[in-house]
């Protein structure tokens, strides 16, 4: 499946957090924190401003980003979970 986000939206694949154990107890998937980092898979063409001009996005395909905990809409592509969100939901670009 090929998805192209529109305007100022981006498609992000959340990065999986490592399995956390506290006191020898394995925490089930349902109780784990939602990942807040992900890899940008696709980006839209840019935000359309009130004057009709298009502002390019700050993020690009391949960037690792930090996003708000409950940002975006979750979708499944080929069995993998992804998020479609607006660029304004991105808090930072992580440079490694």
N, C-alpha and C positions, 0 to 999 in steps of 0.2 A: 504494500500500500504506500502511496506517495502523497504526503500532505504538505501543502504550502500555506503557511499562516498568512492572514491578511493584515494589511496596514502595520500597526505597532505591536502585533502579537508575535510571540516566539514559541517554538516547540522545544521542550526540555525533557531529557530523560534523567529522572532522579538517580543520583548515585546511592548505592546501597550502603547503609551504615553497617559496621561489623556487629556480629551477634554479641549482645551485652549479657553478662552474668553478674548477679549480685548475690553474695552469700551462697554461691554454689547453685543457685536456682536459675534455670534457663528462662528468659523472658519470652513469652509467645509473641508471634508476629503482630497479633492484634493489640498488644500492649506497648510495642516499640514506638518510639518517637518517629514521626514522619520525617524523611530526609529533607534537609534544607539546602542541599547543594545538588547541582545537576549539570549535565553537558548540553549545550545548545545544539540541537539537531537541525533546525531550520529557522529562518527569520522572515518576517514580512518585509514589505517594501519601504515602510517608514510611516511616521505619524503625519496626518494631514492637519496642518495648522488652520486657524480661523481665517487667515488671509488666502487660503487655498494652496499655499506652498507645502512641499513635502519635506519633513525633517528626517534625515537618515537615522537609523538606530545606532546606539552606542555599542551593542553587542553584536557578535558575528558568529557564524557557524563554527563550532569547535571550542568556543569559550566555555570555561567552567565558571558557573555563577552561583551566588548565594541568593536565595529568595525568601520571601516572607513565608512563615510556617504553613499557612492555609491558602497560599496563592494558587491561582489557576484552576482549570477544570481538568480532571483526570480522564484520560482516554486510554484505550488499549490498542496497540498496533502490533500485529503479528505476535500476540501473546505477551508483549512487554508493556508495562505501564509508562505513560508519558503524561506531561502536563502541557496544556496550552495556556499561556498567560500573557498579560500585557507587559511591555518592557518596564513600565513603572513599578511592577511587582518585584523586579530584580533589585536587590540591595547593593550588590557588589560583584565585580568580576575578579575571580581568584587567579592570581598569577603564580605559577609554580616554577 
